[in-house]
């Protein structure tokens, strides 16, 4: 879906950075990709002095899921874009050790996920399907969601929605003023 954007565009660059950072099997880039974790539908990236580990929930890569199904395809491509963005920022941190705020890293990851979803939507429209919103589970007991992308939204709309999601979600509770540091994973600022 990266190649549906113009080479040199911000969207192409974000997706390209994510895919390049994840690499491919046996490339020796130090990124370990696993399947499992606590959330069968989620994904995580852990960055520490020992390296980078990406874990995709078992349902994302379940061989019984039909990848032609729009929801399965959207979930998987979104997770790859999102976690790949974390890997890219983690690789930078491993090289320079400069502090990166969790809020900024998450905004970039969700923006990259939206970039991927926009092209997914475009492909679905070409097949006479969709459009599909990109809805994130807030992680609360009620199972509420926040839409972070809907067809026709501007970059400002998307950034506002991502910021709202990061602030409201019990998983994050982040604002631009938050001092939480992204790396090493789980390190909190003062």
Protein Blocks (a to p, Z undefined) as FASTA:
>chain_A
ZZmpcehiaklmmmmmmmmmnopghklnopacdeedjblkbccddddfkbccddddfklm
gmkbcfklmklmmmmmmmmmmmmmmmmmmmmmmmnopacdfklmmmmmmmmmmmmmmmmm
mmmmmnopajddddddehianopacdfbdehiafklmmmmmmmmmmmpmklopafkbcbd
fbdghiacZZ
